[in-house]
Amino acid sequence: MGIGRHDFRFWLPATIAVAIAVLIAGWGTFRYTNLAQEFRRGSIEHWQTVLARLQQPMGARLEAVANNGEVGKKDGETVDRLMRSFPADEGITLALVDSAGTVLFANRPTLNNRPAATVLPNFDLAVAKTFSDSAQLPLVQVDRQRQLYGYAGVEAGTDVAGVTLFAHQDLRLGTAPLLRKLAVEVGVLLLMGLITVIAVVVALRQFVIGPLRIIQEALPDGVGTGEDQRSMGFLAAHAGKVSRISNELDAATLSLRDREQRLHRIAQSIADGVIAVDRDGRVEWLNPAAEALTGWSLDESLGQPLATVFPAVQRQTGETVQDALQTVLTSCKVLEESNGLRLTDRQGLEHYLSASAAPIVGADEKTVLGAVLTFRDLSDYYRAREENRVNAVA
């Protein structure tokens, strides 16, 4: 069977695969936006902390450089080493700028002693002068181009007053780690999506295509095959046949239900008592006449042994109905009507009965599924015969 342009065996898995891909793409975009926002917030908090920690030690070193002459050179070297500890190759620029806007120290030595406004990205001298007071908290911001910049005053004496710490970082360089993290998560989702598509294909083959193949094999030659199937697809080509089969099954089910109900009404209307038992001799059903004679209702008797519900014995031999029924179940023979049975019902009243039993066999007419017992109340007949006998003697 080829795959037609409307064949669900191809288009259903393909549609699911496309839907999964679209969902993963949407989730990836949403996830990347969240990761970028988290990275932005984390970078701002990081630089606020760094600048706050550098305010006092930078001020102290600059004060020493200004006042200690040759000794101050060592402090200057210390400041220079501290500045260079911030890697410039990661898009980071850190500089100390004096009140005139000149770079005193920077993590890029080529920037030293040059105008900050021309060599430092996004540097604003007017903003820097507002941070001459070291008690002011550092300012860290990120613009729309994802450029981070921050200002902080240093704690120093009057000799180095107005010196500002300036930080800049190009956050776009942090995109690669975010993409690597996102790639791992997307890869896991794609793997799960692939497993889902494979599971759908396997389920289609197992629970849909297999049964439909059986239906197709049962169809007459030329129905739902060839050009019809190629043009309409597998399901469409068989829809009419499947619908007809479904309607026939519904009609057959309704007919069987009507027949069952009719047989049930007939059994309910029989004047004789009728009890049906399974192959173990347990009650499966009894009609109203049997309920009246035994004193057991249908609900109470279900699953009970026949000897409990119908404790009848042969008056002459003492044989129980259970024994006779066992013969029917094992021999698959009909037990002819037998008179002289005495039944003590649930209320303790005695009834004189005649009864017969027949096996219930399966479709092979050999397997015994149970038996049906029918009986008739002859109590009035026996009482009348006894009265006639007494009157004859008298």
C-alpha positions as a Python dict, from the first residue, in 0.01 Angstrom:
ca = {
    (1, 'M'): (0, 0, 0),
    (2, 'G'): (156, 327, -112),
    (3, 'I'): (138, 654, 77),
    (4, 'G'): (-110, 895, -80),
    (5, 'R'): (-113, 1270, -42),
    (6, 'H'): (-401, 1241, 210),
    (7, 'D'): (-264, 937, 390),
    (8, 'F'): (-281, 982, 767),
    (9, 'R'): (5, 738, 816),
    (10, 'F'): (237, 1008, 685),
    (11, 'W'): (56, 1331, 767),
    (12, 'L'): (-32, 1255, 1129),
    (13, 'P'): (329, 1190, 1242),
    (14, 'A'): (447, 1477, 1019),
    (15, 'T'): (193, 1715, 1171),
    (16, 'I'): (292, 1610, 1522),
    (17, 'A'): (660, 1657, 1434),
    (18, 'V'): (593, 2007, 1295),
    (19, 'A'): (383, 2098, 1600),
    (20, 'I'): (660, 1980, 1832),
    (21, 'A'): (919, 2176, 1633),
    (22, 'V'): (708, 2494, 1650),
    (23, 'L'): (654, 2449, 2025),
    (24, 'I'): (1025, 2392, 2084),
    (25, 'A'): (1112, 2699, 1872),
    (26, 'G'): (867, 2913, 2070),
    (27, 'W'): (995, 2773, 2396),
    (28, 'G'): (1356, 2832, 2284),
    (29, 'T'): (1283, 3197, 2209),
    (30, 'F'): (1109, 3244, 2543),
    (31, 'R'): (1387, 3060, 2727),
    (32, 'Y'): (1663, 3263, 2559),
    (33, 'T'): (1487, 3587, 2652),
    (34, 'N'): (1469, 3473, 3014),
    (35, 'L'): (1833, 3364, 3017),
    (36, 'A'): (1938, 3700, 2868),
    (37, 'Q'): (1737, 3889, 3130),
    (38, 'E'): (1887, 3678, 3408),
    (39, 'F'): (2237, 3743, 3268),
    (40, 'R'): (2164, 4116, 3253),
    (41, 'R'): (2037, 4129, 3614),
    (42, 'G'): (2327, 3916, 3734),
    (43, 'S'): (2582, 4140, 3558),
    (44, 'I'): (2432, 4454, 3712),
    (45, 'E'): (2438, 4303, 4062),
    (46, 'H'): (2793, 4176, 4006),
    (47, 'W'): (2930, 4515, 3904),
    (48, 'Q'): (2745, 4697, 4180),
    (49, 'T'): (2919, 4467, 4426),
    (50, 'V'): (3261, 4498, 4257),
    (51, 'L'): (3254, 4878, 4238),
    (52, 'A'): (3139, 4905, 4600),
    (53, 'R'): (3428, 4684, 4714),
    (54, 'L'): (3684, 4880, 4510),
    (55, 'Q'): (3587, 5225, 4639),
    (56, 'Q'): (3792, 5221, 4961),
    (57, 'P'): (4106, 5026, 4854),
    (58, 'M'): (4139, 5223, 4530),
    (59, 'G'): (4108, 5550, 4720),
    (60, 'A'): (4370, 5445, 4972),
    (61, 'R'): (4618, 5341, 4701),
    (62, 'L'): (4566, 5661, 4505),
    (63, 'E'): (4620, 5865, 4821),
    (64, 'A'): (4948, 5679, 4880),
    (65, 'V'): (5057, 5737, 4521),
    (66, 'A'): (4995, 6110, 4555),
    (67, 'N'): (5175, 6159, 4890),
    (68, 'N'): (5463, 5907, 4908),
    (69, 'G'): (5684, 6000, 4615),
    (70, 'E'): (5907, 5711, 4515),
    (71, 'V'): (5739, 5483, 4770),
    (72, 'G'): (5410, 5566, 4611),
    (73, 'K'): (5526, 5408, 4289),
    (74, 'K'): (5480, 5066, 4446),
    (75, 'D'): (5124, 5160, 4534),
    (76, 'G'): (5079, 5271, 4176),
    (77, 'E'): (5203, 4935, 4053),
    (78, 'T'): (4962, 4768, 4290),
    (79, 'V'): (4673, 4970, 4148),
    (80, 'D'): (4790, 4885, 3795),
    (81, 'R'): (4801, 4511, 3872),
    (82, 'L'): (4460, 4527, 4033),
    (83, 'M'): (4316, 4700, 3728),
    (84, 'R'): (4473, 4446, 3491),
    (85, 'S'): (4315, 4159, 3687),
    (86, 'F'): (3992, 4243, 3503),
    (87, 'P'): (4031, 4069, 3163),
    (88, 'A'): (4003, 4308, 2874),
    (89, 'D'): (3957, 4023, 2625),
    (90, 'E'): (3616, 3949, 2781),
    (91, 'G'): (3484, 4289, 2678),
    (92, 'I'): (3555, 4451, 3018),
    (93, 'T'): (3694, 4800, 3063),
    (94, 'L'): (3774, 4930, 3412),
    (95, 'A'): (3932, 5274, 3464),
    (96, 'L'): (4008, 5538, 3726),
    (97, 'V'): (3926, 5882, 3591),
    (98, 'D'): (4023, 6209, 3759),
    (99, 'S'): (3804, 6518, 3784),
    (100, 'A'): (3950, 6657, 3461),
    (101, 'G'): (3836, 6353, 3266),
    (102, 'T'): (4181, 6191, 3222),
    (103, 'V'): (4233, 5819, 3264),
    (104, 'L'): (4474, 5758, 3555),
    (105, 'F'): (4475, 5378, 3551),
    (106, 'A'): (4293, 5122, 3336),
    (107, 'N'): (4295, 4750, 3279),
    (108, 'R'): (4409, 4837, 2926),
    (109, 'P'): (4743, 5020, 2968),
    (110, 'T'): (4703, 5195, 2632),
    (111, 'L'): (4420, 5397, 2782),
    (112, 'N'): (4629, 5554, 3062),
    (113, 'N'): (4673, 5935, 3055),
    (114, 'R'): (4427, 5973, 2770),
    (115, 'P'): (4093, 6161, 2765),
    (116, 'A'): (3827, 5934, 2904),
    (117, 'A'): (3555, 6075, 2681),
    (118, 'T'): (3736, 5957, 2369),
    (119, 'V'): (3877, 5620, 2480),
    (120, 'L'): (3616, 5485, 2723),
    (121, 'P'): (3291, 5353, 2572),
    (122, 'N'): (2982, 5545, 2684),
    (123, 'F'): (3181, 5753, 2934),
    (124, 'D'): (3002, 6072, 3043),
    (125, 'L'): (3216, 6318, 3244),
    (126, 'A'): (2911, 6502, 3371),
    (127, 'V'): (2774, 6182, 3520),
    (128, 'A'): (3117, 6092, 3660),
    (129, 'K'): (3144, 6424, 3848),
    (130, 'T'): (2820, 6346, 4032),
    (131, 'F'): (3000, 6049, 4194),
    (132, 'S'): (3285, 6248, 4349),
    (133, 'D'): (3117, 6173, 4681),
    (134, 'S'): (3224, 5817, 4775),
    (135, 'A'): (2924, 5777, 5004),
    (136, 'Q'): (2700, 5762, 4700),
    (137, 'L'): (2605, 5410, 4589),
    (138, 'P'): (2750, 5289, 4257),
    (139, 'L'): (2537, 5338, 3946),
    (140, 'V'): (2524, 5045, 3703),
    (141, 'Q'): (2302, 5042, 3392),
    (142, 'V'): (2258, 4852, 3066),
    (143, 'D'): (2147, 5026, 2745),
    (144, 'R'): (1949, 4885, 2452),
    (145, 'Q'): (2268, 4777, 2277),
    (146, 'R'): (2342, 4557, 2580),
    (147, 'Q'): (2634, 4777, 2685),
    (148, 'L'): (2684, 4783, 3062),
    (149, 'Y'): (2846, 5085, 3225),
    (150, 'G'): (2889, 5187, 3588),
    (151, 'Y'): (3021, 5477, 3797),
    (152, 'A'): (3141, 5489, 4158),
    (153, 'G'): (3332, 5746, 4362),
    (154, 'V'): (3650, 5647, 4552),
    (155, 'E'): (3721, 5707, 4919),
    (156, 'A'): (4028, 5937, 4916),
    (157, 'G'): (4162, 6258, 5060),
    (158, 'T'): (4157, 6602, 4905),
    (159, 'D'): (4471, 6529, 4703),
    (160, 'V'): (4282, 6289, 4480),
    (161, 'A'): (3933, 6423, 4520),
    (162, 'G'): (3692, 6378, 4231),
    (163, 'V'): (3840, 6048, 4108),
    (164, 'T'): (3577, 5813, 3969),
    (165, 'L'): (3575, 5440, 3901),
    (166, 'F'): (3428, 5364, 3560),
    (167, 'A'): (3333, 5014, 3439),
    (168, 'H'): (3213, 4901, 3100),
    (169, 'Q'): (3127, 4554, 2969),
    (170, 'D'): (2990, 4442, 2634),
    (171, 'L'): (2722, 4192, 2741),
    (172, 'R'): (2688, 4068, 2383),
    (173, 'L'): (3007, 3870, 2439),
    (174, 'G'): (2819, 3668, 2700),
    (175, 'T'): (2576, 3537, 2439),
    (176, 'A'): (2785, 3229, 2353),
    (177, 'P'): (2755, 3063, 2700),
    (178, 'L'): (2382, 3133, 2698),
    (179, 'L'): (2345, 2974, 2355),
    (180, 'R'): (2544, 2667, 2464),
    (181, 'K'): (2318, 2621, 2765),
    (182, 'L'): (2009, 2672, 2550),
    (183, 'A'): (2139, 2426, 2290),
    (184, 'V'): (2166, 2152, 2552),
    (185, 'E'): (1810, 2211, 2673),
    (186, 'V'): (1672, 2227, 2317),
    (187, 'G'): (1860, 1908, 2232),
    (188, 'V'): (1691, 1727, 2520),
    (189, 'L'): (1350, 1853, 2407),
    (190, 'L'): (1418, 1751, 2046),
    (191, 'L'): (1513, 1402, 2165),
    (192, 'M'): (1190, 1380, 2363),
    (193, 'G'): (998, 1503, 2059),
    (194, 'L'): (1163, 1239, 1840),
    (195, 'I'): (1070, 970, 2091),
    (196, 'T'): (712, 1101, 2088),
    (197, 'V'): (689, 1084, 1708),
    (198, 'I'): (834, 732, 1707),
    (199, 'A'): (582, 628, 1974),
    (200, 'V'): (297, 771, 1764),
    (201, 'V'): (417, 581, 1457),
    (202, 'V'): (446, 256, 1653),
    (203, 'A'): (100, 309, 1807),
    (204, 'L'): (-49, 376, 1462),
    (205, 'R'): (100, 58, 1325),
    (206, 'Q'): (-9, -147, 1625),
    (207, 'F'): (-357, -16, 1697),
    (208, 'V'): (-478, 148, 1374),
    (209, 'I'): (-299, 30, 1063),
    (210, 'G'): (-295, -336, 1172),
    (211, 'P'): (-673, -357, 1227),
    (212, 'L'): (-737, -160, 908),
    (213, 'R'): (-523, -403, 710),
    (214, 'I'): (-742, -683, 839),
    (215, 'I'): (-1048, -489, 724),
    (216, 'Q'): (-893, -429, 383),
    (217, 'E'): (-813, -796, 341),
    (218, 'A'): (-1179, -874, 411),
    (219, 'L'): (-1302, -624, 152),
    (220, 'P'): (-1399, -738, -197),
    (221, 'D'): (-1131, -701, -464),
    (222, 'G'): (-1098, -350, -595),
    (223, 'V'): (-1268, -181, -297),
    (224, 'G'): (-1053, 78, -121),
    (225, 'T'): (-740, -7, -319),
    (226, 'G'): (-542, 126, -614),
    (227, 'E'): (-625, 474, -737),
    (228, 'D'): (-891, 536, -468),
    (229, 'Q'): (-641, 481, -190),
    (230, 'R'): (-367, 682, -359),
    (231, 'S'): (-595, 980, -414),
    (232, 'M'): (-806, 977, -96),
    (233, 'G'): (-574, 816, 156),
    (234, 'F'): (-598, 496, 354),
    (235, 'L'): (-876, 594, 596),
    (236, 'A'): (-1088, 781, 341),
    (237, 'A'): (-1078, 488, 99),
    (238, 'H'): (-1219, 257, 366),
    (239, 'A'): (-1449, 500, 548),
    (240, 'G'): (-1766, 387, 369),
    (241, 'K'): (-1699, 18, 425),
    (242, 'V'): (-1604, 69, 788),
    (243, 'S'): (-1916, 281, 842),
    (244, 'R'): (-2136, 10, 688),
    (245, 'I'): (-1974, -259, 902),
    (246, 'S'): (-2025, -41, 1209),
    (247, 'N'): (-2393, 9, 1125),
    (248, 'E'): (-2438, -365, 1071),
    (249, 'L'): (-2276, -437, 1406),
    (250, 'D'): (-2501, -182, 1576),
    (251, 'A'): (-2807, -339, 1415),
    (252, 'A'): (-2696, -689, 1514),
    (253, 'T'): (-2629, -575, 1871),
    (254, 'L'): (-2973, -413, 1890),
    (255, 'S'): (-3135, -728, 1753),
    (256, 'L'): (-2957, -946, 2005),
    (257, 'R'): (-3057, -712, 2286),
    (258, 'D'): (-3421, -723, 2175),
    (259, 'R'): (-3410, -1103, 2153),
    (260, 'E'): (-3251, -1127, 2497),
    (261, 'Q'): (-3518, -902, 2646),
    (262, 'R'): (-3793, -1104, 2476),
    (263, 'L'): (-3654, -1433, 2605),
    (264, 'H'): (-3623, -1281, 2950),
    (265, 'R'): (-3988, -1172, 2946),
    (266, 'I'): (-4093, -1520, 2832),
    (267, 'A'): (-3894, -1685, 3111),
    (268, 'Q'): (-4037, -1442, 3362),
    (269, 'S'): (-4389, -1536, 3251),
    (270, 'I'): (-4349, -1915, 3285),
    (271, 'A'): (-4574, -2051, 3560),
    (272, 'D'): (-4326, -2329, 3648),
    (273, 'G'): (-4017, -2253, 3851),
    (274, 'V'): (-3694, -2216, 3650),
    (275, 'I'): (-3342, -2205, 3795),
    (276, 'A'): (-3024, -2173, 3585),
    (277, 'V'): (-2688, -2279, 3732),
    (278, 'D'): (-2329, -2264, 3608),
    (279, 'R'): (-2100, -2563, 3559),
    (280, 'D'): (-2014, -2556, 3931),
    (281, 'G'): (-2382, -2583, 4030),
    (282, 'R'): (-2412, -2223, 4152),
    (283, 'V'): (-2726, -2022, 4082),
    (284, 'E'): (-2705, -1774, 3794),
    (285, 'W'): (-3071, -1690, 3751),
    (286, 'L'): (-3423, -1786, 3869),
    (287, 'N'): (-3767, -1668, 3764),
    (288, 'P'): (-4046, -1524, 3986),
    (289, 'A'): (-4217, -1867, 4019),
    (290, 'A'): (-3893, -2012, 4156),
    (291, 'E'): (-3856, -1715, 4390),
    (292, 'A'): (-4206, -1780, 4527),
    (293, 'L'): (-4148, -2153, 4584),
    (294, 'T'): (-3796, -2129, 4736),
    (295, 'G'): (-3835, -1804, 4930),
    (296, 'W'): (-3510, -1675, 4774),
    (297, 'S'): (-3498, -1355, 4566),
    (298, 'L'): (-3285, -1336, 4254),
    (299, 'D'): (-3031, -1098, 4410),
    (300, 'E'): (-2997, -1314, 4724),
    (301, 'S'): (-2957, -1639, 4533),
    (302, 'L'): (-2690, -1533, 4282),
    (303, 'G'): (-2374, -1740, 4333),
    (304, 'Q'): (-2532, -1964, 4596),
    (305, 'P'): (-2506, -2345, 4563),
    (306, 'L'): (-2824, -2501, 4426),
    (307, 'A'): (-2857, -2716, 4738),
    (308, 'T'): (-2885, -2397, 4947),
    (309, 'V'): (-3151, -2229, 4736),
    (310, 'F'): (-3337, -2546, 4630),
    (311, 'P'): (-3291, -2811, 4905),
    (312, 'A'): (-3527, -3065, 4749),
    (313, 'V'): (-3491, -3444, 4807),
    (314, 'Q'): (-3653, -3752, 4656),
    (315, 'R'): (-3900, -3878, 4919),
    (316, 'Q'): (-3843, -4245, 4843),
    (317, 'T'): (-3465, -4259, 4779),
    (318, 'G'): (-3343, -3955, 4973),
    (319, 'E'): (-3141, -3843, 4669),
    (320, 'T'): (-3093, -3466, 4655),
    (321, 'V'): (-3150, -3253, 4348),
    (322, 'Q'): (-2783, -3150, 4371),
    (323, 'D'): (-2680, -3513, 4312),
    (324, 'A'): (-2911, -3545, 4014),
    (325, 'L'): (-2788, -3212, 3873),
    (326, 'Q'): (-2427, -3325, 3901),
    (327, 'T'): (-2515, -3622, 3681),
    (328, 'V'): (-2656, -3383, 3421),
    (329, 'L'): (-2344, -3164, 3430),
    (330, 'T'): (-2102, -3454, 3393),
    (331, 'S'): (-2297, -3669, 3145),
    (332, 'C'): (-2450, -3387, 2937),
    (333, 'K'): (-2781, -3579, 2943),
    (334, 'V'): (-3135, -3457, 3006),
    (335, 'L'): (-3291, -3562, 3338),
    (336, 'E'): (-3650, -3661, 3272),
    (337, 'E'): (-3930, -3526, 3488),
    (338, 'S'): (-3926, -3681, 3832),
    (339, 'N'): (-4217, -3677, 4079),
    (340, 'G'): (-4208, -3725, 4450),
    (341, 'L'): (-3972, -3440, 4539),
    (342, 'R'): (-4011, -3267, 4872),
    (343, 'L'): (-3887, -2908, 4906),
    (344, 'T'): (-3861, -2718, 5233),
    (345, 'D'): (-3859, -2349, 5146),
    (346, 'R'): (-3681, -2070, 5330),
    (347, 'Q'): (-3978, -2018, 5562),
    (348, 'G'): (-3987, -2389, 5655),
    (349, 'L'): (-4296, -2480, 5451),
    (350, 'E'): (-4297, -2807, 5258),
    (351, 'H'): (-4386, -2836, 4893),
    (352, 'Y'): (-4425, -3146, 4677),
    (353, 'L'): (-4277, -3104, 4333),
    (354, 'S'): (-4198, -3263, 4005),
    (355, 'A'): (-3876, -3151, 3834),
    (356, 'S'): (-3659, -3204, 3527),
    (357, 'A'): (-3313, -3078, 3430),
    (358, 'A'): (-3123, -3025, 3106),
    (359, 'P'): (-2763, -2922, 3033),
    (360, 'I'): (-2669, -2589, 2876),
    (361, 'V'): (-2406, -2662, 2611),
    (362, 'G'): (-2175, -2440, 2408),
    (363, 'A'): (-2164, -2385, 2034),
    (364, 'D'): (-1977, -2715, 1985),
    (365, 'E'): (-2269, -2895, 2154),
    (366, 'K'): (-2016, -3077, 2372),
    (367, 'T'): (-1893, -2829, 2628),
    (368, 'V'): (-2128, -2805, 2926),
    (369, 'L'): (-2169, -2445, 3042),
    (370, 'G'): (-2430, -2516, 3308),
    (371, 'A'): (-2779, -2653, 3348),
    (372, 'V'): (-3141, -2539, 3375),
    (373, 'L'): (-3381, -2688, 3630),
    (374, 'T'): (-3758, -2663, 3588),
    (375, 'F'): (-4005, -2770, 3855),
    (376, 'R'): (-4377, -2761, 3924),
    (377, 'D'): (-4563, -2737, 4254),
    (378, 'L'): (-4785, -3049, 4302),
    (379, 'S'): (-4870, -2979, 4665),
    (380, 'D'): (-5241, -2921, 4595),
    (381, 'Y'): (-5259, -3245, 4393),
    (382, 'Y'): (-5098, -3449, 4672),
    (383, 'R'): (-5320, -3293, 4938),
    (384, 'A'): (-5633, -3363, 4732),
    (385, 'R'): (-5523, -3724, 4669),
    (386, 'E'): (-5458, -3774, 5040),
    (387, 'E'): (-5799, -3634, 5129),
    (388, 'N'): (-5967, -3867, 4878),
    (389, 'R'): (-5781, -4163, 5026),
    (390, 'V'): (-5892, -4071, 5378),
    (391, 'N'): (-6251, -4025, 5267),
    (392, 'A'): (-6247, -4362, 5088),
    (393, 'V'): (-6126, -4536, 5404),
    (394, 'A'): (-6387, -4361, 5614),
}
